[in-house]
Amino acid sequence: MNRVDGKVALISGAARGIGGETAQLMAEGGAKVVIGDVLDERGRQTVAAINAGGGEAAYVHLDVTKQEDWAAAVNLATSKFGKLDVLVNNAGVFVGKGIEEISLAEWEKLVAVNMTGVFLGTRLAVPALREAAKSSEHGSAIVNLASIAGIVGSTLDPLYSMTKGGVTLFTKSAALEFGRKGYRIRVNSIHPGVIQTDMGEQTFVSRAQRAGTNDTSAARQVVTESVPWGRLGVPKDIAKGIVFLASDDAGYMNGAGLVVDGGVTAA
Ligand SMILES: NC(=O)c1ccc[n+]([C@@H]2O[C@H](COP(=O)([O-])OP(=O)(O)OC[C@H]3O[C@@H](n4cnc5c(N)ncnc54)[C@H](O)[C@@H]3O)[C@@H](O)[C@H]2O)c1
């Protein structure tokens, strides 16, 4: 039996990377998927690939910092697929700058996408998630993409870390608020280590710049060697965890954080 069979999921930032892989796995598991992103062409390609493989997906332009975009995305899920069971707040951006280097504009963009985006997505999806939960044994689910940088301090990326720390605690607070209100929406976070995506690549570039070498391969090697499991993560490593948290198999997980980092934060 497929663990997300028959569910409808909305995934932000799913044109590529972790979100794209999650959309693919959700569809393979029998879910109908709405992909929202600002990368329209790439997003439509991801949808086309899922549909060509026998899945059911639709694309919507979604800038997570805009309430009206969220309203349209939720509306697409309910009008096209009949309901909304799962929200994955995946869209995120990275800035590899220190406290003294980052500009106010860069900080504000980071907060807008990584924090305001998660808050708006949650708020705008709640009515549809509540409705779907009424006829689901295990309720509805929200999965937030935090990071290991949201549970331990970051030597190099303190501002990115601050936004992900916010997502970590917002996850727990939202679980508590919805529990108090009797909404039957589980809210959990996932905490990836360094994953090989466009964003993962940005972290190597910024480390190489800081080292003054611009040697991205060397920076990648240093990070790889710091992983107890001996390799970098790939999007599927995280997508599997997201699908699990969204599925009925995680029906008693609420307000929790799932760490998927090859052992980095075990030290
Ligand atoms: N890659 C890593 O090492 C890593 C580690 C920990 C956490 N994460 C988190 O995982 C999530 C996915 O990251 P990824 O590695 O797949 O990165 P990615 O850059 O490959 O994908 C991020 C996606 O978010 C989209 N996006 C950016 N701004 C947006 C906006 N305003 N509205 C809608 N979509 C927007 C991008 O277009 C892109 O498709 C992010 O929240 C990231 O912070 C990534």
The ligand as a MOL file (V3000), in Angstrom:
LIG
                    3D

  0  0  0     0  0            999 V3000
M  V30 BEGIN CTAB
M  V30 COUNTS 44 48 0 0 0
M  V30 BEGIN ATOM
M  V30 1 N 20.7060 21.8600 -0.0110 0
M  V30 2 C 21.0270 21.8670 1.2610 0
M  V30 3 O 22.1780 21.5990 1.6130 0
M  V30 4 C 19.9770 22.1590 2.3130 0
M  V30 5 C 20.3080 21.9120 3.6420 0
M  V30 6 C 19.3700 22.1800 4.6360 0
M  V30 7 C 18.1390 22.6980 4.2960 0
M  V30 8 N 17.8410 22.9530 3.0010 0 CHG=1
M  V30 9 C 16.5290 23.5420 2.7090 0
M  V30 10 O 15.8270 22.7220 1.8040 0
M  V30 11 C 14.9260 23.5230 1.0270 0
M  V30 12 C 15.1290 23.2090 -0.4550 0
M  V30 13 O 16.4340 23.5760 -0.8120 0
M  V30 14 P 17.2420 22.9610 -2.0570 0
M  V30 15 O 18.5400 22.5160 -1.5540 0
M  V30 16 O 16.3920 22.0470 -2.8210 0 CHG=-1
M  V30 17 O 17.5290 24.3280 -2.8550 0
M  V30 18 P 17.2700 24.7590 -4.3750 0
M  V30 19 O 17.8650 26.1100 -4.4920 0
M  V30 20 O 17.6920 23.6950 -5.3010 0
M  V30 21 O 15.6810 24.8350 -4.4240 0
M  V30 22 C 14.9700 25.8500 -3.7580 0
M  V30 23 C 13.7320 26.1510 -4.5650 0
M  V30 24 O 13.0300 27.2240 -3.9060 0
M  V30 25 C 12.6000 28.1180 -4.9130 0
M  V30 26 N 12.3650 29.4590 -4.3740 0
M  V30 27 C 13.2610 30.3980 -4.0070 0
M  V30 28 N 12.6390 31.5350 -3.6340 0
M  V30 29 C 11.3050 31.2960 -3.7820 0
M  V30 30 C 10.1400 32.0690 -3.5640 0
M  V30 31 N 10.1990 33.3530 -3.1420 0
M  V30 32 N 8.9360 31.5120 -3.8070 0
M  V30 33 C 8.8590 30.2130 -4.2410 0
M  V30 34 N 9.9170 29.4460 -4.4760 0
M  V30 35 C 11.1340 29.9780 -4.2510 0
M  V30 36 C 13.7180 28.1140 -5.9400 0
M  V30 37 O 13.3000 28.6530 -7.1840 0
M  V30 38 C 14.0660 26.6380 -5.9930 0
M  V30 39 O 13.2870 25.9210 -6.9340 0
M  V30 40 C 15.2180 24.9680 1.4110 0
M  V30 41 O 14.2870 25.4260 2.3610 0
M  V30 42 C 16.5990 24.8800 2.0380 0
M  V30 43 O 16.8570 25.9460 2.9330 0
M  V30 44 C 18.7230 22.6930 1.9980 0
M  V30 END ATOM
M  V30 BEGIN BOND
M  V30 1 1 1 2
M  V30 2 2 2 3
M  V30 3 1 2 4
M  V30 4 1 4 5
M  V30 5 2 4 44
M  V30 6 2 5 6
M  V30 7 1 6 7
M  V30 8 2 7 8
M  V30 9 1 8 9
M  V30 10 1 8 44
M  V30 11 1 9 10
M  V30 12 1 9 42
M  V30 13 1 10 11
M  V30 14 1 11 12
M  V30 15 1 11 40
M  V30 16 1 12 13
M  V30 17 1 13 14
M  V30 18 2 14 15
M  V30 19 1 14 16
M  V30 20 1 14 17
M  V30 21 1 17 18
M  V30 22 2 18 19
M  V30 23 1 18 20
M  V30 24 1 18 21
M  V30 25 1 21 22
M  V30 26 1 22 23
M  V30 27 1 23 24
M  V30 28 1 23 38
M  V30 29 1 24 25
M  V30 30 1 25 26
M  V30 31 1 25 36
M  V30 32 1 26 27
M  V30 33 1 26 35
M  V30 34 2 27 28
M  V30 35 1 28 29
M  V30 36 1 29 30
M  V30 37 2 29 35
M  V30 38 1 30 31
M  V30 39 2 30 32
M  V30 40 1 32 33
M  V30 41 2 33 34
M  V30 42 1 34 35
M  V30 43 1 36 37
M  V30 44 1 36 38
M  V30 45 1 38 39
M  V30 46 1 40 41
M  V30 47 1 40 42
M  V30 48 1 42 43
M  V30 END BOND
M  V30 END CTAB
M  END
